[in-house]
Amino acid sequence: MQLGIDEILQLAPDGSSTKAAKDLMLPSRWPTLGVADAALWGECQGSGSKPYQVQVDPAGPAFHCTCPSRKFPCKHGLALLLLRAQNAAAFGQGEPPAWVAKWLASRQQRAEK
């Protein structure tokens, strides 16, 4: 399911999250972007040495990010969805990396319980 920009922005917990997500929509901030049937993922370079690992299941939508934010969804998850809505060609199609596959498997296990 592909969400439109207006629908994505409605998911933001507040206005500052919307602004921060829009500021992260530079492809140069995302060294890794990918998509498969069940998820979108990306690595977003933040202030630390390791990029944040961001995963989104657009069907939910459901979000997971390794950033320390207490907001849900965080600016990284929103930015990932916004990037996909504006520039789908930037996302490589393929098998999810291990960190995304693990998240998807844990979501599946919880759904089965």
Buried (B, 14 or more C-beta within 10 A) or exposed (E): EEBEEEEBBEBBBEEEBBEBBBEBBEEEBBEBBBBBEBBBBBBBBBEEEEBBBBBBBBEEBBBBBBBEBEBEBBBBBBBBBBBBBEEEEBBEEEEBBEEBBEBBEEBEEEEEE
